Amino acid sequence: MRLKKALTFISIILLMFSLAACNASEKTSKASSTDSEKAETMKIKLGHVTNDQSAIHKGAVKFAELVKEKSNGAMEVEVIPGGQLGNEKDLVESTQINTIQITIPSAAVLSNFVPKAAVLTLPYVIKGNNEREKYQSFVELAQTDVYKEIGTEAETVNLVAFPESVWWVGDRHVTTKEKPVKTPDDVKGLKIRTPDAAAHTMPFKIMGSNVTPMNIAEVYMSLKTGTIEAQENSINQIYTNKFYEVQKYVNLTGHMTQNELPVVSLQWWNTLTDEQKTIVNEAMFESGEYMSELQLTANEEELEILKNEGMEVVEVDVEAFKKATADTYKSFEDNVGKGYYEKIISAQE
């Protein structure tokens, strides 16, 4: 009897150990599975320079959401706005060396690295009588082989562009504090801020302005202190950066149509599977459509808000500005390639 009881007791002990071992194994297995899932999640950094109220930022957030959704959570994009990681040039350089994977520079800034991109920022190059007409022109242009040459050139400098993904910012206009601008003569000698890119600076130098390239984060205070008298930007940027507090006139020059050209690191791109590349391509295209519609609507609504905030909207002699800046493209022919400007014009006919 004692022996039987002893055997029973030993069996119970062995069973308890067995169950404990199974439970521990199961927990270890679950932990390993969870760790594996975490390890497989691809972390992607996207940096840009606009504030978190801009359509560009909202488009970037949409891109992150789409990538996560399309990859079932296997790819996660961290959006870092407001120039926290540097100015546009810094961010492009960081993308080239894969410190960050994605950035969304203006075509003008990207042209410092991909010269053909400069043609998109030349005065009055995009056809249309208003922003919505110009947007449609640009969407159609983005489908052409001549436009896709920009993407081909980007790969030579370790970047991948998305030619068919249109991120519309819109017409850029001059704002001033002391006097309205109606003709090119009114910008002669004007101390004006532009982004640090020849595509922005050259038209104003041709018209005789005193141009000061500057990071957008510094512009408000420079306008307030009088370091500069004027700046040029989209309606959305004029509004979201509160330039109406330090400027009186928004002069509708429409001298440049700004588009953002998202780029990713070629080094990073080459590590992706075909499926992952498709996810990024689709997300970039869809978020570009989303962002562009936000921007078009914002530009219309925010011009009215600027009026309500006390800014005077000035209609300018657009034909005079077109004539004054007509030869700007010649300054870019050596880098862009002779005849490329004409091909972009022809592609819109």
C-alpha positions as CSV (number, residue, x, y, z in Angstrom):
1,M,0.0,0.0,0.0
2,R,2.8,2.4,0.9
3,L,4.6,1.6,-2.3
4,K,1.4,2.3,-4.3
5,K,0.9,5.6,-2.6
6,A,4.5,6.5,-3.2
7,L,4.3,5.7,-6.9
8,T,1.1,7.7,-7.2
9,F,2.7,10.7,-5.5
10,I,5.8,10.5,-7.8
11,S,3.5,10.3,-10.8
12,I,1.6,13.5,-9.7
13,I,4.9,15.3,-9.2
14,L,6.2,14.2,-12.6
15,L,2.9,15.4,-14.2
16,M,3.2,18.8,-12.5
17,F,6.7,19.2,-13.8
18,S,5.6,18.2,-17.3
19,L,2.7,20.7,-17.3
20,A,5.0,23.4,-16.0
21,A,7.6,22.6,-18.7
22,C,4.9,22.7,-21.4
23,N,3.6,26.0,-20.1
24,A,7.0,27.5,-20.1
25,S,7.7,26.2,-23.5
26,E,4.5,27.7,-24.8
27,K,5.3,31.1,-23.3
28,T,8.8,30.9,-24.8
29,S,7.3,30.0,-28.1
30,K,4.8,32.9,-27.9
31,A,7.5,35.3,-26.8
32,S,9.8,34.1,-29.7
33,S,6.9,34.6,-32.1
34,T,6.2,38.1,-30.9
35,D,9.9,39.0,-31.0
36,S,10.1,37.6,-34.5
37,E,7.1,39.7,-35.6
38,K,8.7,42.8,-34.1
39,A,12.0,42.0,-35.8
40,E,10.3,41.7,-39.1
41,T,8.6,45.1,-38.9
42,M,10.4,47.4,-41.3
43,K,11.0,50.9,-39.7
44,I,11.1,53.7,-42.3
45,K,12.0,57.4,-41.6
46,L,10.4,60.1,-43.7
47,G,11.6,63.7,-43.0
48,H,10.3,66.9,-44.5
49,V,10.5,70.7,-43.6
50,T,6.9,71.9,-43.5
51,N,4.9,72.3,-40.3
52,D,2.4,69.8,-39.0
53,Q,-0.5,71.8,-40.4
54,S,0.6,71.8,-44.0
55,A,-1.0,69.7,-46.7
56,I,2.5,68.2,-47.3
57,H,2.6,66.9,-43.8
58,K,-0.9,65.5,-44.0
59,G,0.0,63.8,-47.2
60,A,3.0,62.3,-45.6
61,V,0.9,61.0,-42.7
62,K,-1.5,59.5,-45.3
63,F,1.4,57.8,-47.0
64,A,2.4,56.3,-43.7
65,E,-1.1,55.0,-43.1
66,L,-1.3,53.5,-46.5
67,V,2.0,51.8,-46.3
68,K,1.1,50.2,-42.9
69,E,-2.3,49.2,-44.3
70,K,-1.1,47.7,-47.5
71,S,1.8,45.8,-45.8
72,N,-0.5,44.5,-43.0
73,G,1.7,46.3,-40.5
74,A,5.0,44.9,-41.7
75,M,6.2,48.3,-42.8
76,E,6.0,51.4,-40.5
77,V,6.8,54.9,-41.6
78,E,7.8,57.5,-39.0
79,V,7.0,61.0,-40.3
80,I,9.3,63.7,-38.9
81,P,8.1,67.2,-39.9
82,G,9.2,70.8,-39.4
83,G,12.8,70.5,-40.5
84,Q,13.7,68.7,-37.3
85,L,16.3,66.6,-39.2
86,G,17.6,69.6,-41.3
87,N,16.7,71.8,-44.2
88,E,15.6,70.4,-47.6
89,K,19.1,70.0,-48.9
90,D,20.2,68.2,-45.7
91,L,17.3,65.8,-46.0
92,V,18.0,65.0,-49.6
93,E,21.6,64.3,-48.7
94,S,20.5,62.1,-45.8
95,T,18.3,60.2,-48.1
96,Q,21.1,59.6,-50.5
97,I,23.2,57.9,-47.8
98,N,20.1,56.1,-46.3
99,T,20.3,57.9,-42.9
100,I,16.6,58.5,-43.6
101,Q,14.7,56.6,-46.3
102,I,12.3,59.2,-47.7
103,T,12.0,62.9,-48.1
104,I,9.7,65.2,-50.0
105,P,11.6,68.2,-51.3
106,S,10.4,70.8,-53.7
107,A,11.4,70.4,-57.3
108,A,13.6,73.5,-57.0
109,V,15.7,72.1,-54.1
110,L,15.8,68.6,-55.7
111,S,17.3,70.3,-58.8
112,N,20.5,70.9,-56.9
113,F,20.9,67.1,-57.1
114,V,18.8,66.2,-60.2
115,P,19.3,69.1,-62.6
116,K,16.4,68.2,-64.9
117,A,13.9,68.9,-62.1
118,A,14.7,72.6,-62.4
119,V,12.7,72.8,-65.5
120,L,9.5,72.2,-63.5
121,T,10.1,75.4,-61.5
122,L,10.8,77.8,-64.3
123,P,8.5,80.8,-64.5
124,Y,5.1,80.0,-66.0
125,V,6.2,76.6,-67.4
126,I,3.0,74.8,-66.4
127,K,0.1,75.7,-68.6
128,G,-3.3,76.8,-67.3
129,N,-5.3,79.9,-66.4
130,N,-5.8,78.9,-62.7
131,E,-4.4,76.3,-60.3
132,R,-6.9,73.6,-61.0
133,E,-6.1,73.8,-64.8
134,K,-2.4,73.8,-64.0
135,Y,-2.8,70.8,-61.8
136,Q,-4.5,68.9,-64.5
137,S,-1.8,69.9,-67.0
138,F,0.8,68.6,-64.5
139,V,-1.0,65.3,-63.9
140,E,-1.0,64.7,-67.7
141,L,2.6,65.8,-68.0
142,A,3.7,63.3,-65.4
143,Q,2.6,60.5,-67.6
144,T,4.9,61.4,-70.5
145,D,8.3,59.9,-71.3
146,V,9.9,63.4,-71.3
147,Y,8.9,64.0,-67.7
148,K,10.1,60.5,-66.7
149,E,13.6,61.5,-67.6
150,I,13.8,63.2,-64.2
151,G,13.3,59.9,-62.5
152,T,16.0,58.3,-64.7
153,E,18.5,61.0,-63.7
154,A,17.6,60.7,-60.0
155,E,19.0,57.2,-59.9
156,T,22.4,58.4,-61.0
157,V,22.7,60.3,-57.6
158,N,21.4,57.4,-55.4
159,L,17.8,58.5,-55.4
160,V,14.5,56.9,-56.6
161,A,11.8,59.4,-57.7
162,F,8.2,58.7,-58.5
163,P,7.4,60.5,-61.7
164,E,3.7,59.7,-61.8
165,S,3.1,60.8,-58.2
166,V,2.0,64.4,-58.2
167,W,2.3,66.3,-54.9
168,W,0.9,69.7,-55.8
169,V,1.7,72.8,-53.8
170,G,0.5,75.4,-56.3
171,D,1.4,78.8,-57.5
172,R,3.9,80.9,-55.6
173,H,3.2,84.6,-55.0
174,V,5.2,87.5,-53.6
175,T,4.2,89.0,-50.3
176,T,5.3,92.5,-49.2
177,K,5.0,94.8,-46.2
178,E,5.4,98.4,-47.5
179,K,4.2,98.5,-51.0
180,P,2.2,96.4,-53.5
181,V,3.8,94.7,-56.4
182,K,2.0,95.1,-59.8
183,T,4.8,95.0,-62.4
184,P,8.4,93.7,-62.6
185,D,9.6,97.2,-61.9
186,D,8.1,96.9,-58.4
187,V,10.5,94.1,-57.4
188,K,13.7,95.9,-58.5
189,G,15.9,96.3,-55.4
190,L,13.4,94.5,-53.2
191,K,15.0,92.6,-50.4
192,I,13.2,89.2,-50.9
193,R,13.7,85.8,-49.4
194,T,13.6,82.7,-51.6
195,P,14.5,79.1,-50.9
196,D,18.2,78.2,-51.5
197,A,17.9,77.0,-55.0
198,A,18.8,78.7,-58.3
199,A,15.3,78.0,-59.8
200,H,13.9,80.3,-57.1
201,T,16.6,82.9,-57.0
202,M,17.3,83.4,-60.7
203,P,14.0,84.9,-61.9
204,F,14.2,87.6,-59.2
205,K,17.9,88.3,-59.9
206,I,16.9,88.7,-63.5
207,M,14.3,91.3,-62.4
208,G,16.8,93.1,-60.3
209,S,15.7,92.0,-56.8
210,N,18.0,91.8,-53.8
211,V,17.7,88.1,-53.2
212,T,18.4,86.4,-49.8
213,P,18.1,82.6,-49.8
214,M,16.9,81.4,-46.4
215,N,15.4,78.4,-44.6
216,I,11.7,78.8,-44.2
217,A,11.9,78.4,-40.4
218,E,13.8,81.7,-40.3
219,V,11.5,83.8,-42.5
220,Y,8.9,85.0,-40.1
221,M,11.4,86.6,-37.7
222,S,13.4,88.0,-40.6
223,L,10.3,89.7,-41.9
224,K,9.3,91.0,-38.5
225,T,12.8,92.5,-37.9
226,G,13.1,93.9,-41.4
227,T,16.1,91.8,-42.4
228,I,14.1,91.1,-45.5
229,E,11.1,93.0,-46.9
230,A,9.4,90.3,-48.8
231,Q,9.1,86.6,-49.5
232,E,7.5,84.4,-52.1
233,N,5.5,81.2,-51.3
234,S,2.3,79.3,-51.9
235,I,-0.9,80.6,-50.3
236,N,-0.9,77.7,-47.9
237,Q,2.6,78.4,-46.7
238,I,1.8,82.1,-46.4
239,Y,-1.1,81.2,-44.2
240,T,0.2,78.3,-42.1
241,N,3.4,80.3,-41.3
242,K,1.3,83.3,-40.3
243,F,3.1,85.7,-42.6
244,Y,0.0,87.8,-42.7
245,E,1.1,89.0,-39.2
246,V,4.2,90.6,-40.7
247,Q,3.2,91.3,-44.3
248,K,0.4,93.5,-45.8
249,Y,0.2,92.5,-49.5
250,V,-0.2,89.2,-51.2
251,N,0.7,89.9,-54.8
252,L,-0.7,87.3,-57.2
253,T,2.4,86.9,-59.4
254,G,2.0,83.1,-59.8
255,H,5.6,83.3,-61.1
256,M,6.3,79.6,-60.2
257,T,4.1,76.5,-59.9
258,Q,5.6,74.5,-57.0
259,N,5.4,70.7,-56.9
260,E,7.1,68.4,-54.4
261,L,9.0,65.5,-55.8
262,P,9.2,62.7,-53.2
263,V,12.4,60.6,-53.4
264,V,13.7,57.6,-51.5
265,S,17.1,56.2,-50.9
266,L,18.3,54.0,-53.8
267,Q,20.3,52.0,-51.3
268,W,17.2,51.3,-49.3
269,W,15.0,50.7,-52.4
270,N,17.3,48.0,-53.6
271,T,16.7,46.0,-50.3
272,L,12.9,45.9,-51.0
273,T,11.1,43.0,-52.5
274,D,8.9,43.6,-55.6
275,E,5.9,43.5,-53.4
276,Q,7.3,46.1,-51.0
277,K,8.2,48.4,-53.9
278,T,4.6,48.1,-55.2
279,I,3.3,49.1,-51.8
280,V,5.5,52.2,-51.7
281,N,4.7,53.1,-55.3
282,E,0.9,52.8,-54.8
283,A,1.0,54.6,-51.4
284,M,3.0,57.5,-52.9
285,F,0.7,57.9,-55.8
286,E,-2.5,57.7,-53.7
287,S,-1.2,60.0,-50.9
288,G,-0.1,62.5,-53.6
289,E,-3.7,62.6,-54.9
290,Y,-4.9,63.1,-51.4
291,M,-2.4,65.8,-50.6
292,S,-2.9,67.6,-53.9
293,E,-6.7,67.9,-53.4
294,L,-6.1,69.2,-49.8
295,Q,-3.7,71.8,-51.2
296,L,-5.9,72.9,-54.0
297,T,-8.9,73.4,-51.6
298,A,-6.7,75.0,-49.0
299,N,-5.2,77.5,-51.5
300,E,-8.7,78.6,-52.4
301,E,-10.0,78.8,-48.9
302,E,-6.9,80.3,-47.3
303,L,-6.7,83.2,-49.7
304,E,-10.0,84.3,-48.3
305,I,-8.7,83.8,-44.8
306,L,-5.7,86.0,-45.6
307,K,-8.1,88.7,-46.7
308,N,-10.0,88.4,-43.4
309,E,-6.7,88.7,-41.6
310,G,-6.1,92.0,-43.1
311,M,-3.9,91.3,-46.2
312,E,-4.7,93.1,-49.4
313,V,-4.8,90.9,-52.5
314,V,-3.1,92.5,-55.5
315,E,-3.8,91.5,-59.1
316,V,-0.6,91.9,-61.0
317,D,0.3,92.3,-64.7
318,V,1.0,88.6,-65.3
319,E,1.9,89.1,-69.0
320,A,4.6,91.6,-68.0
321,F,6.1,89.1,-65.5
322,K,6.0,86.4,-68.1
323,K,7.9,88.7,-70.5
324,A,10.4,89.8,-67.9
325,T,11.3,86.2,-67.0
326,A,10.9,84.6,-70.4
327,D,14.6,83.9,-70.8
328,T,15.1,82.4,-67.3
329,Y,15.4,78.9,-68.8
330,K,18.5,79.8,-70.7
331,S,20.4,80.0,-67.4
332,F,19.6,76.3,-66.8
333,E,20.3,74.9,-70.2
334,D,23.8,73.7,-69.4
335,N,22.6,71.6,-66.5
336,V,19.1,70.7,-67.7
337,G,20.1,69.9,-71.2
338,K,19.6,72.0,-74.3
339,G,16.1,71.6,-75.6
340,Y,14.6,69.9,-72.5
341,Y,12.6,73.0,-71.6
342,E,11.1,73.1,-75.0
343,K,10.2,69.4,-74.8
344,I,8.4,70.0,-71.5
345,I,6.4,72.8,-73.1
346,S,5.6,70.7,-76.1
347,A,4.4,67.8,-74.0
348,Q,1.6,70.0,-72.6
349,E,0.2,70.9,-76.0
